[in-house]
């Protein structure tokens, strides 16, 4: 029995005592170890407890035992540090080129929400919106379902979820595909990482929306991809400015709700993008991160739904409709990419969690998932309206809001402040107990190459109540007034 199983911890302490005596030379190589009977009597413990500690030491090679002979310390001596953490030698670790690129990426660490803090953090959802009862019922039913055995499933994901998704994306996103084209992944991040490493070599060029999703940009840069900024405007990716002679092998785009500016790519630009990709033999990654949440109109069909040449890779997620904790997303791949993506998924983490996949499949098949999406869409629309009302009533004249037609965030522009003021304004707001986030880190370059840009803040509202939104904007207004007052002082 391992000493760790000793309820009192006595066996573990005996084990560590003998290990320490071997390490400091008290018990040298070849020396006899006290008999189990003698040590038990000296320590006032049961012989069984001492025997357990000796058996563990023998199993690990620290002592040598034999029937009818006294136990001895193993020879040659084993010098190991006891109960002390390893120390750094001060030198840089030896890393691969990929490891060095990852090490060089400085992703901002988001602050933790404190008591009483109102946080407009994008990507955060309210725990109260998660369909707890529906999920629990479906989860319990799946746990109780009779199974012949427990084994790994196919890397592409459980067949029940892929079939359910095949029907769902046709209804919700206008996307016709075969279930074999669907690959279930551990969230959008894994989907983007797979695309970066399977479709591009280090040094290859890819187009990336500027501004754009920071962690997706980090994924490509970690893979050694040379990112070329692709201009966006109020309608999303500006396809008129796509490079004509580019050797870019891929373009990353968020057409249903450009992140972070919020534009919805119109049909003309969608067709131009697909034509450009076909001419250049480039792949298009369509990140549909919150396409289910469009207000006043039905969600726009996915870009892949009008792709007749098989150039678009669709990325879907459940992080916004259910929870980012689930870490479930999916890719819909062109047919020729299916085998290599399946193999890469198998080598990466074998497959996504199976129980969660089957629970989700049952919710989609029963219609419960879509009813949930409709319910939270109405609730998010109410919170969005409250946010826009609070901004109009409490923030200074000139404040502008974009990206309100869809999604779970808006972009607040403050033309009376410079982009260089964002960091100080965020700190001032945080001091008052409200969390807001600057837009500048989402641009490819810290300093805009064109004329000076106004300060901008990303305001996520999905995790907040209407009252919290109203209070938070009032607090932000006070922080802005204080900041402007201090800046105006000589």
C-alpha positions as a Markdown table, in Angstrom:
| # | Residue | x | y | z |
|---|---|---|---|---|
| 1 | Unk | 0.0 | 0.0 | 0.0 |
| 2 | Unk | 1.3 | 3.5 | -0.9 |
| 3 | Unk | 2.0 | 5.7 | 2.2 |
| 4 | Unk | -0.3 | 8.3 | 0.6 |
| 5 | Unk | -3.2 | 6.0 | 1.3 |
| 6 | Unk | -2.4 | 6.0 | 5.1 |
| 7 | Unk | -5.3 | 8.0 | 6.6 |
| 8 | Unk | -3.2 | 9.5 | 9.4 |
| 9 | Unk | -0.3 | 10.4 | 7.1 |
| 10 | Unk | 2.1 | 8.6 | 9.4 |
| 11 | Unk | 3.3 | 6.2 | 6.7 |
| 12 | Unk | 4.0 | 9.2 | 4.5 |
| 13 | Unk | 6.0 | 10.9 | 7.2 |
| 14 | Unk | 8.1 | 7.8 | 7.8 |
| 15 | Unk | 8.8 | 7.5 | 4.1 |
| 16 | Unk | 9.9 | 11.1 | 3.8 |
| 17 | Unk | 12.1 | 10.8 | 7.0 |
| 18 | Unk | 14.0 | 7.9 | 5.5 |
| 19 | Unk | 14.3 | 9.6 | 2.1 |
| 20 | Unk | 15.7 | 12.7 | 3.9 |
| 21 | Unk | 18.3 | 10.6 | 5.8 |
| 22 | Unk | 19.4 | 9.0 | 2.5 |
| 23 | Unk | 19.7 | 12.4 | 0.9 |
| 24 | Unk | 21.8 | 14.0 | 3.7 |
| 25 | Unk | 24.1 | 11.0 | 4.1 |
| 26 | Unk | 22.7 | 9.8 | 7.5 |
| 27 | Unk | 21.9 | 6.6 | 5.7 |
| 28 | Unk | 24.6 | 5.9 | 3.2 |
| 29 | Unk | 24.7 | 3.4 | 0.3 |
| 30 | Unk | 24.7 | -0.1 | 1.6 |
| 31 | Unk | 23.8 | 0.8 | 5.2 |
| 32 | Unk | 21.3 | -1.3 | 7.0 |
| 33 | Unk | 17.9 | 0.2 | 7.5 |
| 34 | Unk | 16.2 | -0.4 | 10.9 |
| 35 | Unk | 13.9 | -3.4 | 10.9 |
| 36 | Unk | 10.2 | -2.7 | 10.6 |
| 37 | Unk | 9.6 | -4.2 | 14.0 |
| 38 | Unk | 12.3 | -2.0 | 15.7 |
| 39 | Unk | 11.3 | 1.2 | 13.9 |
| 40 | Unk | 7.6 | 0.6 | 14.7 |
| 41 | Unk | 8.5 | 0.2 | 18.4 |
| 42 | Unk | 10.7 | 3.3 | 18.4 |
| 43 | Unk | 8.0 | 5.5 | 16.8 |
| 44 | Unk | 5.1 | 4.0 | 18.6 |
| 45 | Unk | 3.2 | 3.1 | 15.4 |
| 46 | Unk | 1.9 | -0.2 | 13.9 |
| 47 | Unk | 4.4 | -2.4 | 12.1 |
| 48 | Unk | 2.0 | -2.4 | 9.1 |
| 49 | Unk | 2.4 | 1.3 | 8.7 |
| 50 | Unk | 6.2 | 1.0 | 8.7 |
| 51 | Unk | 6.1 | -2.0 | 6.3 |
| 52 | Unk | 4.0 | 0.1 | 3.9 |
| 53 | Unk | 6.6 | 2.9 | 3.9 |
| 54 | Unk | 9.4 | 0.3 | 3.3 |
| 55 | Unk | 7.5 | -1.3 | 0.4 |
| 56 | Unk | 7.1 | 2.0 | -1.3 |
| 57 | Unk | 10.9 | 2.8 | -0.8 |
| 58 | Unk | 11.7 | -0.6 | -2.2 |
| 59 | Unk | 9.4 | -0.2 | -5.2 |
| 60 | Unk | 11.1 | 3.1 | -6.0 |
| 61 | Unk | 14.6 | 1.6 | -5.7 |
| 62 | Unk | 15.7 | 3.5 | -2.6 |
| 63 | Unk | 16.2 | 0.4 | -0.5 |
| 64 | Unk | 16.8 | -3.3 | -1.3 |
| 65 | Unk | 14.9 | -6.0 | 0.5 |
| 66 | Unk | 15.1 | -9.8 | 0.5 |
| 67 | Unk | 13.4 | -12.5 | 2.4 |
| 68 | Unk | 15.3 | -13.3 | 5.6 |
| 69 | Unk | 17.7 | -10.4 | 5.2 |
| 70 | Unk | 17.8 | -6.9 | 6.6 |
| 71 | Unk | 16.8 | -4.1 | 4.3 |
| 72 | Unk | 19.7 | -1.9 | 3.0 |
| 73 | Unk | 20.1 | 1.4 | 1.3 |
| 74 | Unk | 20.5 | 0.9 | -2.5 |
| 75 | Unk | 24.0 | 1.1 | -4.0 |
| 76 | Unk | 25.1 | 3.2 | -5.8 |
| 77 | Unk | 23.6 | 6.0 | -3.6 |
| 78 | Unk | 20.6 | 8.0 | -5.0 |
| 79 | Unk | 21.0 | 11.7 | -4.2 |
| 80 | Unk | 17.7 | 13.4 | -4.6 |
| 81 | Unk | 16.5 | 16.7 | -3.1 |
| 82 | Unk | 13.7 | 16.2 | -0.6 |
| 83 | Unk | 10.7 | 18.5 | -0.4 |
| 84 | Unk | 12.5 | 21.3 | -2.2 |
| 85 | Unk | 11.3 | 22.8 | -5.5 |
| 86 | Unk | 13.7 | 22.8 | -8.5 |
| 87 | Unk | 15.7 | 26.0 | -8.9 |
| 88 | Unk | 16.1 | 27.8 | -12.2 |
| 89 | Unk | 19.7 | 28.0 | -13.4 |
| 90 | Unk | 19.0 | 31.4 | -14.8 |
| 91 | Unk | 19.5 | 30.5 | -18.4 |
| 92 | Unk | 16.9 | 30.7 | -21.1 |
| 93 | Unk | 15.3 | 27.3 | -21.9 |
| 94 | Unk | 16.1 | 25.5 | -25.1 |
| 95 | Unk | 13.0 | 25.9 | -27.3 |
| 96 | Unk | 12.0 | 25.0 | -30.8 |
| 97 | Unk | 11.3 | 27.8 | -33.3 |
| 98 | Unk | 7.6 | 27.4 | -32.5 |
| 99 | Unk | 8.3 | 27.6 | -28.8 |
| 100 | Unk | 10.3 | 30.8 | -29.3 |
| 101 | Unk | 7.5 | 32.4 | -31.2 |
| 102 | Unk | 5.0 | 31.4 | -28.6 |
| 103 | Unk | 7.3 | 32.8 | -25.8 |
| 104 | Unk | 7.5 | 36.1 | -27.7 |
| 105 | Unk | 3.7 | 36.6 | -27.8 |
| 106 | Unk | 2.6 | 39.0 | -25.0 |
| 107 | Unk | -1.1 | 38.5 | -24.7 |
| 108 | Unk | -2.7 | 40.9 | -22.3 |
| 109 | Unk | -3.9 | 39.3 | -19.1 |
| 110 | Unk | -7.5 | 40.4 | -18.3 |
| 111 | Unk | -8.2 | 41.5 | -14.7 |
| 112 | Unk | -10.3 | 39.3 | -12.4 |
| 113 | Unk | -13.7 | 40.7 | -11.5 |
| 114 | Unk | -13.8 | 41.8 | -7.9 |
| 115 | Unk | -16.7 | 42.3 | -5.5 |
| 116 | Unk | -18.9 | 45.1 | -6.6 |
| 117 | Unk | -17.1 | 45.5 | -9.9 |
| 118 | Unk | -19.2 | 46.0 | -13.0 |
| 119 | Unk | -17.3 | 44.4 | -15.9 |
| 120 | Unk | -18.1 | 45.1 | -19.6 |
| 121 | Unk | -15.8 | 42.1 | -20.5 |
| 122 | Unk | -16.5 | 40.8 | -24.0 |
| 123 | Unk | -16.9 | 37.0 | -24.2 |
| 124 | Unk | -18.3 | 36.8 | -20.6 |
| 125 | Unk | -21.8 | 35.4 | -20.2 |
| 126 | Unk | -24.1 | 35.4 | -17.3 |
| 127 | Unk | -24.3 | 32.0 | -15.4 |
| 128 | Unk | -28.0 | 32.6 | -14.9 |
| 129 | Unk | -28.5 | 32.4 | -18.7 |
| 130 | Unk | -27.1 | 28.8 | -19.0 |
| 131 | Unk | -30.0 | 26.3 | -19.4 |
| 132 | Unk | -29.1 | 24.4 | -16.2 |
| 133 | Unk | -32.2 | 22.2 | -16.0 |
| 134 | Unk | -32.2 | 21.3 | -19.6 |
| 135 | Unk | -28.5 | 20.4 | -19.5 |
| 136 | Unk | -28.8 | 18.4 | -16.3 |
| 137 | Unk | -31.7 | 16.3 | -17.6 |
| 138 | Unk | -29.9 | 15.6 | -20.9 |
| 139 | Unk | -26.7 | 14.9 | -19.1 |
| 140 | Unk | -28.2 | 12.5 | -16.6 |
| 141 | Unk | -30.1 | 10.6 | -19.4 |
| 142 | Unk | -26.8 | 10.2 | -21.2 |
| 143 | Unk | -25.0 | 9.0 | -18.1 |
| 144 | Unk | -27.7 | 6.3 | -17.5 |
| 145 | Unk | -27.7 | 5.2 | -21.1 |
| 146 | Unk | -26.5 | 1.6 | -21.4 |
| 147 | Unk | -23.1 | 1.3 | -23.0 |
| 148 | Unk | -21.2 | -1.9 | -24.0 |
| 149 | Unk | -17.8 | -0.3 | -23.2 |
| 150 | Unk | -16.0 | 2.9 | -22.8 |
| 151 | Unk | -13.5 | 3.7 | -25.5 |
| 152 | Unk | -12.3 | 6.6 | -27.6 |
| 153 | Unk | -14.6 | 7.9 | -30.3 |
| 154 | Unk | -13.6 | 9.1 | -33.8 |
| 155 | Unk | -11.4 | 12.2 | -33.8 |
| 156 | Unk | -13.9 | 14.0 | -35.9 |
| 157 | Unk | -16.4 | 13.9 | -33.1 |
| 158 | Unk | -19.4 | 11.8 | -32.0 |
| 159 | Unk | -21.6 | 10.9 | -34.9 |
| 160 | Unk | -24.8 | 12.0 | -33.1 |
| 161 | Unk | -23.5 | 15.6 | -32.8 |
| 162 | Unk | -22.3 | 15.8 | -36.3 |
| 163 | Unk | -25.6 | 14.7 | -37.6 |
| 164 | Unk | -27.4 | 17.1 | -35.4 |
| 165 | Unk | -25.1 | 20.0 | -36.5 |
| 166 | Unk | -25.7 | 19.1 | -40.2 |
| 167 | Unk | -29.4 | 19.8 | -39.7 |
| 168 | Unk | -28.9 | 22.8 | -37.4 |
| 169 | Unk | -26.5 | 24.8 | -39.7 |
| 170 | Unk | -28.9 | 24.3 | -42.6 |
| 171 | Unk | -31.8 | 25.8 | -40.6 |
| 172 | Unk | -29.9 | 28.5 | -38.7 |
| 173 | Unk | -27.1 | 29.5 | -41.1 |
| 174 | Unk | -28.3 | 28.4 | -44.5 |
| 175 | Unk | -25.4 | 26.1 | -44.9 |
| 176 | Unk | -25.7 | 22.8 | -46.7 |
| 177 | Unk | -23.0 | 20.2 | -45.9 |
| 178 | Unk | -22.5 | 16.5 | -45.3 |
| 179 | Unk | -22.0 | 15.3 | -41.7 |
| 180 | Unk | -18.6 | 13.9 | -42.9 |
| 181 | Unk | -17.4 | 17.5 | -43.5 |
| 182 | Unk | -17.9 | 18.4 | -39.8 |
| 183 | Unk | -15.0 | 18.2 | -37.3 |
| 184 | Unk | -15.9 | 18.8 | -33.7 |
| 185 | Unk | -13.1 | 20.7 | -31.9 |
| 186 | Unk | -12.2 | 22.1 | -28.5 |
| 187 | Unk | -13.4 | 25.6 | -29.3 |
| 188 | Unk | -12.6 | 28.2 | -31.9 |
| 189 | Unk | -9.0 | 28.4 | -30.7 |
| 190 | Unk | -8.2 | 24.8 | -31.7 |
| 191 | Unk | -10.0 | 25.3 | -35.0 |
| 192 | Unk | -7.8 | 28.3 | -35.9 |
| 193 | Unk | -4.7 | 26.6 | -34.6 |
| 194 | Unk | -5.4 | 23.6 | -36.8 |
| 195 | Unk | -5.9 | 25.8 | -39.9 |
| 196 | Unk | -2.7 | 27.8 | -39.3 |
| 197 | Unk | -0.6 | 24.7 | -38.9 |
| 198 | Unk | -2.1 | 22.5 | -41.6 |
| 199 | Unk | -2.6 | 25.1 | -44.4 |
| 200 | Unk | 0.4 | 27.4 | -44.0 |
| 201 | Unk | 4.1 | 27.0 | -43.6 |
| 202 | Unk | 6.3 | 29.4 | -41.5 |
| 203 | Unk | 7.0 | 32.4 | -43.7 |
| 204 | Unk | 3.8 | 32.1 | -45.7 |
| 205 | Unk | 1.6 | 35.2 | -46.0 |
| 206 | Unk | -2.0 | 35.4 | -44.8 |
| 207 | Unk | -4.5 | 38.3 | -44.8 |
| 208 | Unk | -5.9 | 39.2 | -41.4 |
| 209 | Unk | -8.6 | 41.8 | -40.6 |
| 210 | Unk | -7.2 | 45.0 | -39.1 |
| 211 | Unk | -8.4 | 45.5 | -36.4 |
| 212 | Unk | -9.2 | 41.9 | -35.6 |
| 213 | Unk | -9.4 | 39.1 | -33.1 |
| 214 | Unk | -6.2 | 39.2 | -31.1 |
| 215 | Unk | -5.8 | 35.6 | -30.0 |
| 216 | Unk | -6.5 | 34.4 | -33.5 |
| 217 | Unk | -3.7 | 36.7 | -34.7 |
| 218 | Unk | -1.5 | 35.2 | -32.0 |
| 219 | Unk | -2.3 | 31.7 | -33.3 |
| 220 | Unk | -1.1 | 32.6 | -36.8 |
| 221 | Unk | 2.0 | 34.4 | -35.6 |
| 222 | Unk | 2.9 | 31.4 | -33.4 |
| 223 | Unk | 2.8 | 29.2 | -36.5 |
| 224 | Unk | 5.3 | 31.6 | -38.1 |
| 225 | Unk | 2.8 | 33.1 | -40.6 |
| 226 | Unk | 3.5 | 36.5 | -42.0 |
| 227 | Unk | 0.3 | 38.4 | -41.5 |
| 228 | Unk | -0.7 | 41.2 | -43.9 |
| 229 | Unk | -3.3 | 43.7 | -42.4 |
| 230 | Unk | -6.5 | 43.7 | -44.4 |
| 231 | Unk | -8.4 | 47.0 | -44.1 |
| 232 | Unk | -12.0 | 47.0 | -42.7 |
| 233 | Unk | -14.6 | 49.7 | -42.5 |
| 234 | Unk | -18.2 | 50.0 | -41.2 |
| 235 | Unk | -19.2 | 47.1 | -43.6 |
| 236 | Unk | -16.5 | 44.7 | -42.6 |
| 237 | Unk | -13.6 | 43.6 | -44.8 |
| 238 | Unk | -12.9 | 46.1 | -47.6 |
| 239 | Unk | -12.6 | 43.8 | -50.5 |
| 240 | Unk | -11.7 | 46.7 | -52.9 |
| 241 | Unk | -8.4 | 46.9 | -51.1 |
| 242 | Unk | -7.5 | 43.2 | -51.3 |
| 243 | Unk | -4.0 | 42.9 | -52.9 |
| 244 | Unk | -4.1 | 42.0 | -56.6 |
| 245 | Unk | -0.7 | 40.4 | -56.8 |
| 246 | Unk | -0.6 | 38.9 | -53.3 |
| 247 | Unk | 0.8 | 35.5 | -52.6 |
| 248 | Unk | -1.3 | 35.3 | -49.5 |
| 249 | Unk | -2.5 | 31.7 | -49.1 |
| 250 | Unk | -5.3 | 32.4 | -46.6 |
| 251 | Unk | -7.6 | 35.2 | -45.4 |
| 252 | Unk | -9.2 | 35.2 | -41.9 |
| 253 | Unk | -12.5 | 37.0 | -41.8 |
| 254 | Unk | -15.5 | 37.6 | -39.5 |
| 255 | Unk | -18.2 | 38.4 | -42.1 |
| 256 | Unk | -21.4 | 38.1 | -40.0 |
| 257 | Unk | -20.2 | 40.5 | -37.3 |
| 258 | Unk | -16.7 | 41.9 | -37.9 |
| 259 | Unk | -14.7 | 41.8 | -34.7 |
| 260 | Unk | -14.4 | 44.3 | -33.2 |
| 261 | Unk | -16.0 | 47.0 | -35.4 |
| 262 | Unk | -19.2 | 45.2 | -35.9 |
| 263 | Unk | -19.8 | 45.5 | -39.6 |
| 264 | Unk | -21.8 | 42.9 | -41.6 |
| 265 | Unk | -20.2 | 42.0 | -44.9 |
| 266 | Unk | -22.7 | 42.7 | -47.7 |
| 267 | Unk | -23.4 | 40.2 | -50.5 |
| 268 | Unk | -21.3 | 42.2 | -53.1 |
| 269 | Unk | -18.2 | 42.0 | -51.0 |
| 270 | Unk | -18.8 | 38.4 | -50.1 |
| 271 | Unk | -18.8 | 37.5 | -53.8 |
| 272 | Unk | -15.7 | 39.6 | -54.4 |
| 273 | Unk | -13.9 | 37.8 | -51.6 |
| 274 | Unk | -14.8 | 34.4 | -52.9 |
| 275 | Unk | -13.7 | 35.4 | -56.4 |
| 276 | Unk | -10.4 | 36.7 | -55.0 |
| 277 | Unk | -9.8 | 33.5 | -53.1 |
| 278 | Unk | -10.5 | 31.4 | -56.2 |
| 279 | Unk | -8.2 | 33.4 | -58.4 |
| 280 | Unk | -5.3 | 33.2 | -55.9 |
| 281 | Unk | -5.9 | 29.7 | -54.7 |
| 282 | Unk | -6.3 | 30.9 | -51.2 |
| 283 | Unk | -8.4 | 29.5 | -48.3 |
| 284 | Unk | -10.9 | 31.7 | -46.5 |
| 285 | Unk | -11.5 | 31.0 | -42.7 |
| 286 | Unk | -15.0 | 32.2 | -41.8 |
| 287 | Unk | -15.1 | 32.8 | -38.0 |
| 288 | Unk | -18.8 | 32.8 | -37.2 |
| 289 | Unk | -18.2 | 33.5 | -33.5 |
| 290 | Unk | -21.6 | 35.1 | -32.7 |
| 291 | Unk | -23.6 | 34.9 | -36.0 |
| 292 | Unk | -26.7 | 33.6 | -34.2 |
| 293 | Unk | -27.2 | 36.9 | -32.5 |
| 294 | Unk | -28.6 | 39.4 | -35.0 |
| 295 | Unk | -31.3 | 41.8 | -33.8 |
| 296 | Unk | -34.4 | 42.9 | -35.7 |
| 297 | Unk | -33.7 | 40.5 | -38.6 |
| 298 | Unk | -32.9 | 36.9 | -39.0 |
| 299 | Unk | -29.3 | 35.9 | -38.8 |
| 300 | Unk | -27.4 | 36.4 | -42.1 |
| 301 | Unk | -26.5 | 33.1 | -43.9 |
| 302 | Unk | -22.9 | 32.0 | -43.6 |
| 303 | Unk | -20.4 | 32.9 | -46.2 |
| 304 | Unk | -19.7 | 29.3 | -46.9 |
| 305 | Unk | -23.4 | 28.9 | -48.0 |
| 306 | Unk | -22.6 | 30.7 | -51.3 |
| 307 | Unk | -19.1 | 29.2 | -51.8 |
| 308 | Unk | -19.4 | 27.1 | -54.9 |
| 309 | Unk | -15.6 | 26.4 | -55.2 |
| 310 | Unk | -14.9 | 24.9 | -51.8 |
| 311 | Unk | -12.5 | 27.6 | -50.6 |
| 312 | Unk | -14.2 | 28.5 | -47.3 |
| 313 | Unk | -13.6 | 26.8 | -44.0 |
| 314 | Unk | -16.4 | 27.6 | -41.6 |
| 315 | Unk | -15.7 | 27.9 | -37.8 |
| 316 | Unk | -18.7 | 27.6 | -35.4 |
| 317 | Unk | -18.8 | 27.7 | -31.6 |
| 318 | Unk | -21.1 | 27.2 | -28.7 |
| 319 | Unk | -19.2 | 29.6 | -26.4 |
| 320 | Unk | -21.6 | 32.5 | -27.0 |
| 321 | Unk | -24.9 | 30.6 | -27.0 |
| 322 | Unk | -24.1 | 28.3 | -24.1 |
| 323 | Unk | -20.8 | 28.8 | -22.3 |
| 324 | Unk | -17.1 | 29.2 | -23.1 |
| 325 | Unk | -16.5 | 26.6 | -20.3 |
| 326 | Unk | -17.8 | 23.8 | -22.6 |
| 327 | Unk | -14.9 | 24.3 | -25.0 |
| 328 | Unk | -16.9 | 22.9 | -27.9 |
| 329 | Unk | -16.8 | 24.2 | -31.4 |
| 330 | Unk | -16.8 | 22.8 | -34.9 |
| 331 | Unk | -15.3 | 23.2 | -38.4 |
| 332 | Unk | -17.1 | 22.6 | -41.6 |
| 333 | Unk | -14.4 | 21.7 | -44.1 |
| 334 | Unk | -14.1 | 21.4 | -47.9 |
| 335 | Unk | -14.2 | 17.7 | -48.7 |
| 336 | Unk | -10.5 | 17.4 | -49.7 |
| 337 | Unk | -9.4 | 18.8 | -46.3 |
| 338 | Unk | -11.3 | 16.3 | -44.2 |
| 339 | Unk | -8.7 | 13.5 | -43.9 |
| 340 | Unk | -5.8 | 15.7 | -42.8 |
| 341 | Unk | -7.8 | 17.7 | -40.3 |
| 342 | Unk | -9.2 | 14.5 | -38.8 |
| 343 | Unk | -5.7 | 13.1 | -38.4 |
| 344 | Unk | -4.3 | 16.3 | -36.9 |
| 345 | Unk | -7.2 | 16.3 | -34.4 |
| 346 | Unk | -6.4 | 12.7 | -33.4 |
| 347 | Unk | -2.8 | 13.6 | -32.8 |
| 348 | Unk | -3.6 | 16.8 | -30.9 |
| 349 | Unk | -6.1 | 15.6 | -28.3 |
| 350 | Unk | -7.8 | 12.4 | -29.7 |
| 351 | Unk | -11.3 | 13.9 | -29.6 |
| 352 | Unk | -13.4 | 16.5 | -27.8 |
| 353 | Unk | -15.3 | 15.4 | -24.6 |
| 354 | Unk | -17.8 | 12.7 | -25.6 |
| 355 | Unk | -20.5 | 13.2 | -22.9 |
| 356 | Unk | -20.8 | 16.9 | -23.6 |
| 357 | Unk | -21.1 | 16.2 | -27.4 |
| 358 | Unk | -23.9 | 13.7 | -26.9 |
| 359 | Unk | -25.8 | 16.0 | -24.5 |
| 360 | Unk | -25.5 | 18.8 | -27.0 |
| 361 | Unk | -26.7 | 16.5 | -29.8 |
| 362 | Unk | -29.8 | 15.6 | -27.8 |
| 363 | Unk | -30.6 | 19.3 | -27.1 |
| 364 | Unk | -30.3 | 20.1 | -30.8 |
| 365 | Unk | -32.4 | 17.2 | -31.9 |
| 366 | Unk | -35.1 | 18.0 | -29.5 |
| 367 | Unk | -35.3 | 21.6 | -30.5 |
| 368 | Unk | -34.4 | 22.7 | -26.9 |
| 369 | Unk | -31.1 | 24.3 | -28.1 |
| 370 | Unk | -32.8 | 26.6 | -30.6 |
| 371 | Unk | -35.5 | 27.6 | -28.1 |
| 372 | Unk | -32.7 | 28.5 | -25.7 |
| 373 | Unk | -31.0 | 30.6 | -28.4 |
| 374 | Unk | -34.2 | 32.4 | -29.2 |
| 375 | Unk | -34.7 | 33.1 | -25.5 |
| 376 | Unk | -31.2 | 34.5 | -24.8 |
| 377 | Unk | -31.3 | 36.5 | -28.1 |
| 378 | Unk | -34.4 | 38.3 | -26.8 |
| 379 | Unk | -32.6 | 38.9 | -23.4 |
| 380 | Unk | -29.4 | 40.1 | -25.1 |
| 381 | Unk | -31.5 | 42.5 | -27.2 |
| 382 | Unk | -33.0 | 43.9 | -24.1 |
| 383 | Unk | -29.5 | 44.4 | -22.5 |
| 384 | Unk | -28.2 | 46.0 | -25.7 |
| 385 | Unk | -31.1 | 48.5 | -25.8 |
| 386 | Unk | -30.4 | 49.4 | -22.2 |
| 387 | Unk | -26.7 | 49.9 | -23.0 |
| 388 | Unk | -27.5 | 52.2 | -26.0 |
| 389 | Unk | -30.0 | 54.2 | -23.9 |
| 390 | Unk | -27.4 | 54.6 | -21.0 |
| 391 | Unk | -24.7 | 55.8 | -23.5 |
| 392 | Unk | -27.1 | 58.3 | -25.0 |
| 393 | Unk | -28.2 | 59.7 | -21.6 |
| 394 | Unk | -25.0 | 59.7 | -19.6 |
| 395 | Unk | -21.9 | 59.9 | -21.9 |
| 396 | Unk | -20.7 | 63.3 | -23.3 |
| 397 | Unk | -22.0 | 64.5 | -26.6 |
| 398 | Unk | -20.0 | 63.1 | -29.5 |
| 399 | Unk | -19.7 | 59.6 | -28.1 |
| 400 | Unk | -20.4 | 57.2 | -31.0 |
| 401 | Unk | -21.5 | 53.6 | -30.9 |
| 402 | Unk | -20.9 | 51.1 | -33.8 |
| 403 | Unk | -21.5 | 47.4 | -34.3 |
| 404 | Unk | -25.0 | 47.4 | -32.7 |
| 405 | Unk | -26.8 | 45.2 | -35.3 |
| 406 | Unk | -25.5 | 41.9 | -34.0 |
| 407 | Unk | -23.4 | 40.2 | -31.5 |
| 408 | Unk | -22.8 | 40.6 | -27.8 |
| 409 | Unk | -20.6 | 43.8 | -27.7 |
| 410 | Unk | -20.5 | 47.3 | -29.1 |
| 411 | Unk | -17.6 | 49.6 | -29.9 |
| 412 | Unk | -17.7 | 52.9 | -28.2 |
| 413 | Unk | -15.8 | 55.7 | -29.9 |
| 414 | Unk | -14.8 | 58.8 | -27.9 |
| 415 | Unk | -13.8 | 61.4 | -30.5 |
| 416 | Unk | -12.9 | 64.0 | -27.8 |
| 417 | Unk | -10.1 | 61.6 | -26.6 |
| 418 | Unk | -7.1 | 60.3 | -28.5 |
| 419 | Unk | -6.2 | 56.6 | -28.9 |
| 420 | Unk | -3.2 | 57.2 | -26.7 |
| 421 | Unk | -5.6 | 58.1 | -23.8 |
| 422 | Unk | -7.2 | 54.6 | -23.8 |
| 423 | Unk | -4.9 | 53.0 | -21.3 |
| 424 | Unk | -5.2 | 55.9 | -18.8 |
| 425 | Unk | -9.0 | 56.0 | -19.2 |
| 426 | Unk | -9.3 | 52.3 | -18.7 |
| 427 | Unk | -7.3 | 52.6 | -15.4 |
| 428 | Unk | -9.5 | 55.5 | -14.3 |
| 429 | Unk | -12.6 | 53.5 | -15.0 |
| 430 | Unk | -11.2 | 50.5 | -13.2 |
| 431 | Unk | -10.5 | 52.7 | -10.1 |
| 432 | Unk | -14.2 | 53.6 | -10.0 |
| 433 | Unk | -15.1 | 49.9 | -10.2 |
| 434 | Unk | -16.1 | 49.5 | -13.8 |
| 435 | Unk | -14.2 | 47.3 | -16.3 |
| 436 | Unk | -13.8 | 48.5 | -19.9 |
| 437 | Unk | -11.3 | 47.5 | -22.6 |
| 438 | Unk | -9.3 | 49.4 | -25.2 |
| 439 | Unk | -9.6 | 48.7 | -28.9 |
| 440 | Unk | -6.0 | 49.7 | -29.8 |
| 441 | Unk | -4.4 | 46.3 | -29.0 |
| 442 | Unk | -6.7 | 44.8 | -31.7 |
| 443 | Unk | -4.9 | 46.8 | -34.4 |
| 444 | Unk | -1.9 | 45.4 | -36.1 |
| 445 | Unk | 0.2 | 48.3 | -35.1 |
| 446 | Unk | 0.0 | 50.2 | -31.9 |
| 447 | Unk | 0.4 | 53.6 | -33.6 |
| 448 | Unk | -2.1 | 54.0 | -36.5 |
| 449 | Unk | -0.4 | 54.7 | -39.8 |
| 450 | Unk | -3.1 | 57.2 | -40.9 |
| 451 | Unk | -4.3 | 60.3 | -39.1 |
| 452 | Unk | -4.7 | 60.2 | -35.3 |
| 453 | Unk | -7.6 | 57.9 | -34.3 |
| 454 | Unk | -10.1 | 58.5 | -31.6 |
| 455 | Unk | -10.1 | 56.5 | -28.4 |
| 456 | Unk | -12.3 | 53.4 | -28.5 |
| 457 | Unk | -13.6 | 51.0 | -25.9 |
| 458 | Unk | -15.1 | 47.5 | -26.4 |
| 459 | Unk | -18.2 | 47.1 | -24.2 |
| 460 | Unk | -19.5 | 43.5 | -23.8 |
| 461 | Unk | -22.9 | 43.4 | -22.2 |
| 462 | Unk | -24.0 | 39.7 | -22.2 |
| 463 | Unk | -23.0 | 39.0 | -18.6 |
| 464 | Unk | -24.6 | 42.1 | -17.0 |
| 465 | Unk | -28.1 | 42.9 | -15.9 |
| 466 | Unk | -30.0 | 46.0 | -17.1 |
| 467 | Unk | -29.4 | 47.7 | -13.8 |
| 468 | Unk | -25.7 | 46.9 | -13.9 |
| 469 | Unk | -25.4 | 48.3 | -17.4 |
| 470 | Unk | -27.1 | 51.5 | -16.4 |
| 471 | Unk | -24.9 | 51.9 | -13.3 |
| 472 | Unk | -21.7 | 50.9 | -15.1 |
| 473 | Unk | -22.2 | 53.5 | -17.8 |
| 474 | Unk | -22.8 | 56.2 | -15.2 |
| 475 | Unk | -19.6 | 55.2 | -13.5 |
| 476 | Unk | -17.8 | 55.3 | -16.9 |
| 477 | Unk | -19.2 | 58.8 | -17.5 |
| 478 | Unk | -17.8 | 60.0 | -14.2 |
| 479 | Unk | -14.4 | 58.5 | -15.0 |
| 480 | Unk | -14.4 | 60.2 | -18.4 |
| 481 | Unk | -15.4 | 63.6 | -16.8 |
| 482 | Unk | -12.6 | 63.2 | -14.2 |
| 483 | Unk | -10.1 | 62.2 | -16.8 |
| 484 | Unk | -10.9 | 65.1 | -19.1 |
| 485 | Unk | -10.9 | 67.5 | -16.2 |
| 486 | Unk | -7.4 | 66.4 | -15.1 |
| 487 | Unk | -6.1 | 66.6 | -18.6 |
| 488 | Unk | -7.4 | 70.2 | -19.0 |
| 489 | Unk | -5.6 | 71.3 | -15.8 |
| 490 | Unk | -2.4 | 73.2 | -16.6 |
